[in-house]
Amino acid sequence: NAGVTQTPKFQVLKTGQSMTLQCAQDMNHEYMSWYRQDPGMGLRLIHYSVGAGITDQGEVPNGYNVSRSTTEDFPLRLLSAAPSQTSVYFCASSPLGPTEAFFGQGTRLTVV
Amino acid sequence: GQQVMQIPQYQHVQEGEDFTTYCNSSTTLSNIQWYKQRPGGHPVFLIQLVKSGEVKKQKRLTFQFGEAKKNSSLHITATQTTDVGTYFCAGPKGAGGTSYGKLTFGQGTILTVHP
């Protein structure tokens, strides 16, 4: 059971480039989320999905797009990378209701 | 909007000393979760508290949820080097329904343990 899989693990981008961070889960979870982690700021919610075809904005959505065409996949797109988007990105999934979130291994992104 | 504050930001202890981190929410929470993140790793779920005044124990770890469901604490007795990492509290944004998957995290407490 792979759980939540994120790719790539590391990425360096130039300012203005675009890219997609991949996230896949094999637990048939309804909820999937993207967080970014910056020093001293905990994890902040970027975008969120409660099921295929349904997405919503989190706390810091600007500069990011998401879509959810299947239950398993929830990619995060950076439209035009900026140095302020240098961060560690975590994808998480959870089943319905108040229960634990399962996190992927993270993607460490540097924008130069 | 909902804010979750966590203190202290850093804690350095000698192995065998106790450790406590505190979490305070600006709004009443339906539940609170605690996660541990090892250096270079990803957050891993520790526990969830749901009831007002709830206390749960996991070996040397004791978790409490306040009576008003706005604060929580994690206490580690006799720390070990394996306890090193960042401890986060997290609560759902909003109440019920689809809010459960949207978590507001505290800033985390970074624990270092000196052998």
Interface residues (C-beta under 8 A of the other chain):
Chain A: E30 Y31 M32 S33 Y35 G40 M41 G42 L43 R44 L45 Y48 V50 D56 G58 E59 F90 A92 S94 L96 G97 P98 T99 E100 A101 F102 F103 G104 Q105 G106
Chain B: G1 V4 Q6 Q9 S30 N31 Q33 G41 H42 P43 V44 F45 Q48 V50 F88 A90 P92 K93 T98 Y100 G101 K102 L103 T104 F105 G106 Q107 G108
